[in-house]
Amino acid sequence: MNMAFKQETLRDDYTFSNSPESVRRFPFPFDEDEYMYSVNIEPHDAGPPGAVTEYAIDIDEHYLTECEERRIVLEDDHGRYVALPHMMDAQWDMVELVMTNLAKDYPESFQLTQDGDNWHWVNKPLGIDQQFVFGDTSTLPMEPFEFISRQVQGDWVIMDQRDDDLFADLGIVTGQADWSVAFDAGMSFKEWHAPVPHAPEMGIFDRALKYLLHLQYGSPVRRTNWRMCVNPRLDTSSEKWHLWGPDNVSVTAENVAEKVYLRVELQALFRLPRSNAIAFSIRTYMVSLEDLAMYPRWIKRLYRVLNSLHPDLAEYKGLNSYLPYVLEWLKPQDDGEVLPKGTQPE
């Protein structure tokens, strides 16, 4: 597959845009007309050709854009990379996970040659040609996890398993949705997810934790999560709220379709072989309401979900300041058609 990588910006002048193919493969998260937070875990099996789930790690037309955005964020705040000392085995696990999957699934862009512990990695899009000894940090220009995570889209949190719990002890998070990896570092699984409204009393994270503690190597799982944002900005971290927060009050009836984006996280979880840790990938996709309208069924379902959304969830997802404009724009496009269960656009 020959992929055309685009050079865009995700801040300031916002030149980010989705091709029709990128909109078509967008992981629309709603399979019913109402939404309530749930575990919604399924096997991370290979999806149909062209889907975001076709391969274990998805690379798309925004690859160069997102890698450059990560570089900018880390240059400004290297605290977005967290690595506790006991996680070195997990770092090398991540090198193997990413390199082997990218080389296998995108051979026109990534190449990996292995001769025992002597590895040779070529990343053509980023112009990287690196020989190193697997397990020897001194043979890389930086820590192994940082080296490889700068070359992949999406954020990653690696959870150490101990004392019947999971702890966020390794991560690189440069495009998060209003949370802080520096604040959450070292937290347990339920501490990390505590802010989600109504989920704790429903026992959602008790069930999720029990499930993940028994996750098997070679049997990854996935789920989706969503929110909305104003402008296609990946870095909506708590630390940078002063930069992106004011955008929420810039939405009007006239600009809502082009400024407001549905933002979906495809979250995959992989058991790692050496460390027994769990890698949690948070791969974010964004599409404007204007582009989403290419598929009327998606627009109708989005209106119904947002119109019936519990007020606590709307507040948690940061929608309140512009939700009325979104609903006003979506409502005329809902003709009352009975929609089948599922996320297919047509």
Secondary structure, DSSP 8 states (H G I E B T S, - for coil): ---------SSTT------HHHHHT-----SSSS-------EE----STTSTTSSSS---TTHHHHHHHHHHHHHH-GGGEEE-GGGHHHHHHHHHHHHHHHHHH-TTTEEEEEETTEEEEEETTTTEEEEEETT-GGGSSS-HHHHHHTTSSSEEEEEEEETTEEEEEEEE-SS-BS--HHHHTT-BHHHHHTTSTTHHHHTHHHHHHHHHHT--TT--EEEEEEEEEESS-S-B-GGGHHHHGGGGG---TTTHHHHEEEEEEEEEEEE-TTT--EEEEEEEEEEEHHHHTTSHHHHHHHHHHHHT--HHHHHHTT-TTTHHHHHHHHGGG-------SS----
